[in-house]
Amino acid sequence: MTSQVDKATAAIPAGTTTPPRPTIVDVAGSGACVGCGACAFATQSRISTAVNSHGHFQVDLSRANRDDLASGSLVCPFADEAADENRLASEFLPPTPSHDSRIGHYLSVTAGRVLKEDVTLGSSGGLTSWMTLELLKRGMIDGVVHVGGGDPGKSLFEYCVSHTADEVAQRRKSQYYSTTIVDALQSIRGNGKRYAFVGVPCFVKAVRLLARQDTLLREQLAFCIGLVCGHLKSSGFAELLAWQAGVPPTELMRVDFRVKDPNKPSNDYSFSAWGKNAEQPRTRPVQSLVGGNWGHAMFQLKACDYCDDIFAETADIAFGDAWLPQYKAEWRGTNVVVNRHPVLESILQEGAASGSIVLEPLSAARAAASQDGNYRHRWDGLSVRLADDRAAGRWSPHKRIVAGSRSVSAARQRIVRLRRQLGETSHAAFQSAKAANSLDPFLSAVRPLMAAMAQEYKSLYGPRPYVLLRKWVGDALRRVGLRG
């Protein structure tokens, strides 16, 4: 059978003078497409994206010609022809006095949260929504391009365009779900309005790459707001958590990934799921659910194995969770903020002076420390994964982290490989579970990998973390009836 990659490259003449094929072909062929849709926007949908059987957007190159492939590669965040984060930051960001290799360029680094808003509606601290609302109120933008609720029964979340404060407020919170930007961007291009774009690092990079090629879009995107990202998830993540809470995939209509409790620290939150015609959700502590441990990387997109940008280095400002000891007791959550734009700096300072928000200085090192585990996965792990790909003869994109360049212990390398295997296994195993209308096939597939990872943590950190992780895994499996 002829693959979409074969069809896309069939028109490329053979011969020594033929330039190398566009690497978007390799991105698609390896499964490393993040599904952002930048290539579809750039080619008027001759390249397209669609949700695959594993529940996340992937590129379709079957209708693309040579020129389309070349155009798509220039805007694909994982193609080698595309400008990297360092170059994009130099082109798009205002001059900044400081730079840190971990968080990028910055004017200021702070930690804070909203004081005069209902931040319980936000995931952590509420400053991302607060900033977009301030930009709207001040007339600096006409709308916000960000992720919100999708069409019930079809997609839980999608990229939307909000033009009012109420719409922005309704679309708060983090959504761990595969989305694409193409429809939202097509709906605003050329309408004479200015927007703030909100997205994870690779999506902000994709938008910057589009803006390099599309002057009109560049003029419309007044600000890019980045979200610190651990990795992206397929729709299976929401479905798995909901299923364990008592709402099977066929009944799932709505979820809330982070339900806060005033009596618990900010990192101890719950998950809620609504079934068809349900007025009240089914709610469970995230730590009690298989898949709820972010370090297991279940349902991670393969593209995330090739990302080295944590603090959205091409964005004007980046917001994340301040996962630091001094902030955990604040149940409403606290943001870490890396700002790179003088206009946004003025807004932050005015908000702090008025008492709308609270901010305190944070060093670049402390900001990076809030994502220690993320750096181990994205930087140390990337060094291992790239070396593994090279040894196996697999294609992988050129990254700022060089294959085998970082010192990674043998135990940590095994964790990196187990995490990669667990992510890959989760997609196929969950398809089997849905086909069988039972979670058993999924749990049977992931349980040995979870146990092996717990054992590796024991060898790396000693018995106490191992005992805690083993207890967490055992408790989660008992709750779904797979361990007596």
ABEGO torsion letter per residue (X at the ends): XBBAAAAAAAABBBEAABBBBBAAAAAAAAGABAGAGAAAAAAGGABBBBBBAAGBBBBBAAABBAAAAAAAAAABAABAABBBAAAAAAAABBBBABBBAAAEBBABBBBBBBAABBAAABABGGAAAAAAAAAAAAGABABBBBBBBBBBGABABBBBBBABAAAAAAABEBBBBBBBAAAAAAAABGAGBBBBBBBBAAAAAAAAAAAAABAAAAAABABBBBBBBABBBBAAAAAAAAAAAGBBAAABABBBABBBBAABBAABBBBBBBBBGBABBBBBBAAABBGABAAAGBGBBAAAAABABAAGAABABBBBBBBBAAAAABAAEBBBBBBABAAAAAAAAAAAAAGABBBBBBBAAAAAAAAAAAAAAAAAAAAAAAAAAAAAGBBBBBBABBBGABBBBAAAAAAAAAAAAAAAAAAAAAAAAAAAGBAAAAAAAAAAAAAAAAAAAAAAAEAAAAAAAAAAAAAAAAAAGABX
